[in-house]
Amino acid sequence: MNRGNRAESANTLHIHRATMIYRIEKIETIMGVDLNDTYTMHHSYLSFMILKLINKLNFELY
């Protein structure tokens, strides 16, 4: 997320900054986490990278 810069991330995704903030707050509410927390962000990033690797390995097996 552009190192936590939500305005820059919104620009990268071509969405309004308010939309970006709304979506992040909604994700935080649903997941019950604070995405400003370094540990949470690291854990989330690592989880997505593991899922990406698993999907890649599954694709290569079939």
NORDA-V846523 format. One record per backbone hydrogen bond with DSSP energy under -0.5 kcal/mol. CO is the residue of the C=O (numbers start at 1). NH is the residue of the N-H. E is the energy in kcal/mol with one decimal. If there is no record, write none. Layout:
co: (CO CO)
nh: (NH NH)
e: (E E)
//
This chain:
co: (1 2 4 5 6 7 8 9 10 10 11 16 17 18 19 20 21 22 23 24 25 26 27 28 28 33 34 37 38 39 40 41 42 43 44 45 46 47 48 49 50 51 52 53 54 55 56 57 58 59)
nh: (4 5 6 9 10 11 12 13 14 15 14 20 21 22 23 24 25 26 27 28 29 30 31 32 33 35 37 41 42 43 44 45 46 47 48 49 50 51 52 53 54 55 56 57 58 59 60 61 62 62)
e: (-0.9 -1.6 -1.2 -2.3 -2.6 -2.0 -2.3 -2.2 -0.6 -2.6 -0.8 -2.0 -2.4 -2.5 -2.6 -2.4 -2.5 -2.2 -2.4 -2.6 -2.2 -2.6 -2.8 -1.7 -1.4 -0.6 -1.8 -2.4 -2.6 -2.8 -2.6 -2.6 -2.7 -2.3 -2.3 -2.2 -2.2 -2.3 -2.3 -2.1 -2.7 -2.6 -2.1 -2.7 -2.7 -2.2 -2.1 -1.4 -1.0 -0.5)
//
